[in-house]
Amino acid sequence: MSRSNDEEASELFAVLYPRLAGWCRRLVDDDGTAHEVASEAFTRLWARWTKVEEPRGFLYVTAANLVRDHWRKVERERRAMRRATTEAVLRQQGASPDGGGVRELVQSLPERLRTPVLLYYYADLPVREVAMLMGRNEGTVKADLHAARELLRAGLGGRLDRTR
């Protein structure tokens, strides 16, 4: 950046950073994450400074994409915690999640039910993607997942909680 570009960038930062960080804060509900997103958006802008025609638009689009990535990460973490909690409950109740219990029950499901279970719970794909991969509509996949859970619950003697 030339000196005039440095001054222009500093002015842009002074004006837009508080607004961008505030906007991100409303989306992610966390000050630290909001500042990380806003800072990363500015870092990406600086890397392309001479090529970006509309810096403000670039910042908000970049921040929106980073927020979406954050939401995806949070959802993956939430699913992993749910899975770990379910496995811990099953272990306490005497069913082994990696040994005979759940694995054998999942393998014993009819393929029509087993495939969505494996894609949704083990591959961590959203229902929409499972439906696309299987060539079914989302409602059918949801119904199959429900039926599979009921069969698994019955196979575990009703010990599977209804958290998901």
Residue, then its C-alpha position, 0 to 999 in steps of 0.5 A: m500500500s502506498r502512503s495514501n492507501d495506508e491513510e485511506a485504509s486507516e480511515l476506513f477501519a476507524v469508521l467501519y470496524p465498530r459497525l462491522a464488529g457490532w453487526c457480527r456480535r448480533l449474529v454470533d452472540d459473542d464479543g470475542t468471536a465477533h471481533e475475530v470475524a471483523s478482524e479477519a474480514f479486514t485482513r482479507l480486505w487488506a490482502r486485496w486492497t488494490k483489487v476491491e472496488e467496494p470495500r464496505g460491501f467486500l467486508y460485509v460479504t466476507a464477514a457474513n461468510l465467516v459467520r456462516d462458517h462459525w455457525r457450521k462449526v458450532e453445529r458440528e461441535r454440538r452434534a459431536m457433544r450430543r453423540a459423546t453424551t449419548e455414548a456415555v449414557l449407553r456405557q453407563q447403562g451397560a450398552s457398548p457404543d463401539g462394541g456389540g450394542v449400538r453397532e450391531l443394532v445399526q448393522s441389523l437395520p434394513e438398508r433403507l433405514r441404516t443408510p440414512v442413520l450412517l449418513y446423518y449420525y456418523a457422517d454428520l451430514p444434514v438431512r438435506e444432504v442425506a436426502m440428496l445423496m439418497g435421491r429421496n425427499e427430506g420428509t422421507v429421510k426424517a421419517d426413516l430416521h425416526a423409524a430407525r431411532e424407534l427400532l434402535r430404542a426397542g433394541l436397547g430396551g428403551r434406554l435411548d433418550r429422545t435428545r435428537 
